[in-house]
Amino acid sequence: ASPGGVFETRDDIEGYLFEDGPNTFQPTESTLSLVSQVGLAPDVVCTDRSLARYVYSGGDLYALPSPGGPPDLSGLVNLLSPLGMARVVV
C-alpha cells in the first residue's frame, strides 16, 4: 500500500478514460478552504456536479443518487448491506 490509496488511470473501459481511486470529496466551502490552506488547491480537479456518478464493483457499474435530483437509491441496493441501506434511508 502507498500513502493516499491506490490510483490508476485506464482507458480500456470501452474506450472511456477511467480514473480508479478511492479518494474523492464533496467540494464544499469548508473542504475547499482546507485544501487551499494546506497548499493543494492547484491539484484539485472538480467535475460537473450535474453529471452522473458511478461505482464500479464486481464488473458492473452502479449509479449513485444525483445531488439535487429525486432520491433514486436503486443503484445502491447491490452495493450496500441491508443495514447499510437502512442507514441511508433514515
N, C-alpha and C positions, 0 to 999 in steps of 0.2 A: 504494500500500500504506500501511497505517497501523500504528502500534505495536500489538502484541498480536494481529495477524492480522485476518481478516475475520470478522465475526459478523453474523448475520441471523436474525431470528425470523419464521417464516412459518406461517400457519395454513391454507394451501391444499393440503396433502397429505392428501386425502381426509378433511378435517375435523379433522385432528390438528394440534396445535401442534408445530412442527418447529424445533429450535434448530440452526442451521447454523454451525459454527465448529470450528477445529482444536484449541483449547486446553483439554484436559482432563488430569487426572492421577488416579492411584490414591491415595485418601486414607489413606496410611499415617501412622503416628505421626510419623515424621520430616518428611514433607511438610507435614502439618498444623501442626507446630511451626514450621517455616519460614514458612508463611503467616501464622501468628499473630505471629511476630517482626517481620515487615515491615508489620503492621497491616492485612492483607487478610482476616482471619478473618470479619468481618461480610459480606463479599462472596461467600463460598463457599456454593454450593448443592450439597449432597450428594444423591445419588439412592439408591434402594433397590438394593443390590448384587445382590439376587436377581432383578431384572428383566433381561430380555434386552437386549443392546446390539447395535446395527446400524451398518453403514457404508453410506451411500447413495452409489453410484457408477454412472455411466453409465445412470441411470434405474432402477436396481434396488437393492433392499435386500439386504444380505448379513449374516447372523447371525454374531456373534463368539462364540467359546467362552465359556461361562459360568464365572465363578470358582467353584471348588469342585465343579463338575459334571464329568461324564465328558468327556474330551478329544474334542470334535467339531470337526474342522478343515474340514469340508465348506464352510463359509461363506467360508473364506479362499482356496479354490482359484482363484476367478475374480479375486481381488484382488492376489495376490502372484505374482511371477515364480517359475519353478522353483527358482532359487537361494534366494529368499526363503522358499519353503515348506520347503526343505531346512534352513534355519536354524531354523525354528520347530520342526521335529520332532526336531532334535538336542539 
